[in-house]
Amino acid sequence: MIVTKSIKGFHIIYHATQGVIVSEIANEIVSELRPAPWFETLIAITEHDDR
């Protein structure tokens, strides 16, 4: 969970949403830098806090 404070209160990003955001960032990695099992890596990043 990511919590940030603002003038109006707090902004909370829950674990499931965080996984989606991080996987979208990871998907921007150029193909030359991706590991061989890229699909499995992307799944692991997406679901890292779901269980």
Secondary structure, 3 states (H helix, E strand, C coil): CEEEEECCEEEEECHHHHHHHHHHHHCCCCHHHCCCCHHHHHHHHHCCCCC
